[in-house]
Amino acid sequence: MNNISLAQFDIDTHTAIHKELNRQETGLEMIPSENFVSPAVLEALGSVLTNKYAEGYPGKRYYGGCEHVDTIEQLAIDRAKQLFGAEHVNVQPLSGAPANIAAYFAVLKPGDTVLGMDLSHGGHLTHGHPVTHMTQVFHFERYKTDANGQIDLENLRKMAHEHKPKLILVGYSAYSREIAYSKIQDIANEVGAMTMADIAHIAGLIAGGEMNNPVPIFDIVTTTTHKTLRGPRGGMIMCKKEFAKQIDRAVFPGLQGGPHENNIAAKAVAFKEALEPEFKQYAKQIKANTKILEEAFQAKKYDLCFGGTDNHLLLIDVTSKSLTGKDAEEALDKASITVNKNMIPDDTRSPFNPSGIRLGTPALTTRGMKEKEMGIIADLIDRAITHHTEEATLKEIKEDVMALTKNFPLYTDQTKNV
Ligand SMILES: *Cc1c(COP(=O)(O)O)cnc(C)c1O
């Protein structure tokens, strides 16, 4: 076996990884779906577990030599149960999208109707966007938010009675408000629908006790593990006991082959971290930091979609500042502030050049940034948007960003050498 280091063996890949590390360390990462994992999570992810095939589930595998991966997968399952109060957990989904696909196939038949949120109001591609394969199999109907930015429950009820969905779907990628799970469960009960919450974005805030938890209420809850939950890139499905067999079969053999046990080990580590008291503090700080940004942008007369935020993100309509979401994303990128352009509710512009930007605080909060830094960052963002055509100003802001991030080191030198 070739036992030499990456730097010695493949300088091209090594160099690109280190350039990416440098980009992460010197910029302000404000894409709300991104985060920085701990060195312990990285270590598990880069472990020899990647060598092992383990099709099946703990205690029931199709391969020999699974005694240690069984221990690891069971740890991940038990910790997730504890974290969310789940009756059953499957930690094998490779990411959020396959977790959703498996969940659909577990409980739906081709042609069944799913009632999910309109994409421009914050829903996710996997909730029935025409470009996804799922729309060829299932029928998606869409509800929306109202003028106050709340989910329009009366309209949702009306649509549920009209379309008789098999599944009512909540949980979003660009929605900044709390969700009333019991009220939606009541509507589902009226029409005999199952309920599914996709908490991909807010799982960490739920685990930290800062947002409503749908797990004790809904039939099925899917999530990613790499957003606010701050684990490795991956997915997970939680459900009521009665759906356990269907869910497990839908993940394997229904959709996937061998589970990625290195990734599952990293999930187990991240869940242990999320069970620590510090994680509650982290979740609280994410929300506090986002509130500061909300207040600062309101004071600067920005249009905040949904009227503000109850979670880790803001969706901002920038068109009143005489630019598009794409212009804003590009200007901020030049200043080393990373956000993403995003559709706003009922956007009249195209997804490639929409009216809004979406930004959030989970990654910056992991770095230790607090209220004071959020005030500074809101000023930097406003300056970049106001002067988005002035290259010299954007360069000045980039220098301010570098000075700020220097005070919040991300990884120790030891981690960097791994
Ligand atoms: C991010 C996200 C997903 C997809 O997760 P991937 O890991 O990118 O496949 C699914 N649903 C929602 C609501 C998300 O925000």
The ligand as a Gaussian input file, in Angstrom:
#p B3LYP/6-31G(d) Opt

LIG

0 1
 C      -30.792000      21.153000       2.270000
 C      -32.160000      20.619000       2.195000
 C      -32.423000      19.349000       1.653000
 C      -31.416000      18.571000       0.844000
 O      -30.287000      18.191000       1.459000
 P      -29.016000      17.663000       0.609000
 O      -28.146000      17.120000       1.677000
 O      -28.478000      18.852000      -0.096000
 O      -29.513000      16.615000      -0.340000
 C      -33.708000      18.854000       1.752000
 N      -34.692000      19.564000       2.322000
 C      -34.490000      20.796000       2.819000
 C      -35.626000      21.533000       3.447000
 C      -33.227000      21.369000       2.765000
 O      -33.048000      22.614000       3.219000

